[in-house]
Amino acid sequence: MPSEEQVAIIGYGAVLPGAKTIEAFWDLLAAGQTALSEAPRDRWRAEIPRDTKNAARQAGAVGGFITDYAYDW
């Protein structure tokens, strides 16, 4: 028999590509914008070649990257 325990959600948060809050991310998407960009050079090993003719071989070349945020963990 399923349990009917009550749960209280007291808050939520997120840091997402292109936005520091969930609301800002939603606004970005609602405006038809994207948070995708080319990988920052400091996060990409320069010796790995990027194949511009074959999208399947560009793993990690484009993505949603979090910038300008200090993690506190």
Secondary structure, DSSP 8 states (H G I E B T S, - for coil): ---------------BTTBSSHHHHHHHHHTT---EEE--GGGS-TTS---TT-GGG-TTTEEE---S-----
